[in-house]
Amino acid sequence: MALSVDQCDTLLSILDLQSVRNFTLEALCNDIHKKFETRDFFKVGTCIVMLLQNNLLPEPEQRLAAITLLYELYRGEPLANTPFGSVFIHLLHPPEHQSNVGAPKLEYPGQLPRIFPQEKHFITQLMSDVPKDSFMKKTAVQVINADTPQQTMTDFSMIQLLLAEKQSELPQTCKTGIPVIVSLPEKLSNSYTSDAEADDSIIKKLATGDDAPMNKVYKPEFVTLAPPLLNCQDELVWLNPTTPKEHAPVYDSSMCVPDITGYEARQLMNKAYKSALSIPQQQQLLTELENDSKLVYHIGLTPSKLPDLVENNPLIAIEVLLKLMQSKQITEYFSVLVNMEMSLHSMEVVNRLTTTVDLPTEFVHLYISNCISTCETIKDRYMQNRLVRLVCVFLQSLIRNKIINVQELFIEVQAFCIEFSRIREAAALFRLLKQLESGELGLVSSPTLNSKAKLDG
């Protein structure tokens, strides 16, 4: 997987010394996006790494532009997830810096160039979560010539750990190869003048074509001896058995037996939608769900069946919803629970969930608004008074356990209390709101997750 000749020419024109000196880094990044498709980014990045490894970008400003383009190819993705994340770590922390003091610097095929402090500071800014507009508006020359501030200790240990974990997953044979390209020694200053056309010709030979050398590595050949053939003299004895006692047929008794895993749990759930289960039946269902964490996804519960389960078996509904918290459909279950008809059982389910797990704030607020609206629109005076008492006790529980921020619903709840001030519980809730508003009431600093608010009917 290599670049075509035209693509290689395009990349070299972007990294040309005059182009790098005249255009800002932002303009070079825009140019790479205009002239290359996303599917070609890996090939472009591989070619840039090859240029860096083999000293084919000798000028510091060219190296800086190449490193910027390498980062730009996968900008927006976590660095540890990109195919070239280890390149930036090696530029900042080359392997030779980890050798003993006084030991000679290591030289090996594919070694990345040693960079100047200005380049190292620039790479640190690229990898950090800092605004990049300030230095992307500059040319590479301006970045290199700028004063380098005192180097701050930036911790990239988490990126290094993630990269090390990914490399550890590769087989050892993938980590034993070395590039087939052996770079020239580092050019000494004023030793000779490089021929740009010759360099371009070399780059095209290395980076283009079906058998591009930059995609090849040399690996040692692992030779294993062929195992000896098994000398088996009685392999066909089963064709003509002579001793029936030694060759008795065996029948697999498990064949054609249906898999009844979770069958009883599904049967109990079907009953739970229609009527209340007995105590032994509830315990049996809960025990099966507890023993198999995946069983909750195979018992036939859907969001449309949740209201029936809540009304007939609220305790089962609570446990099932708690086990579905990591499900992708949990938002659908919440939506159904919010919009179902308000009742003692639905309020019991919501109250238990709010005191056990962290529910989305918008879900709790929407449910409270639905409860208030139901109380205001119901015609039966007796049922209205009963529901108002339930809602008031429910709201007091949420407020005292700091599960909701009452300031966000203050006006709505206060208007509800005033409308039903004839009811004792509504008056008590109103006094609680006033105490909170005046600062007289001191509540606990965090929700009491294990408390269970009892709602009296």
Summary of the structure (lengths in Angstrom):
residues: 457
radius of gyration: 35.6
end to end distance: 72.2
largest distance: 100.5
contacts: 1139
relative contact order: 0.06
helix: 58%
strand: 2%
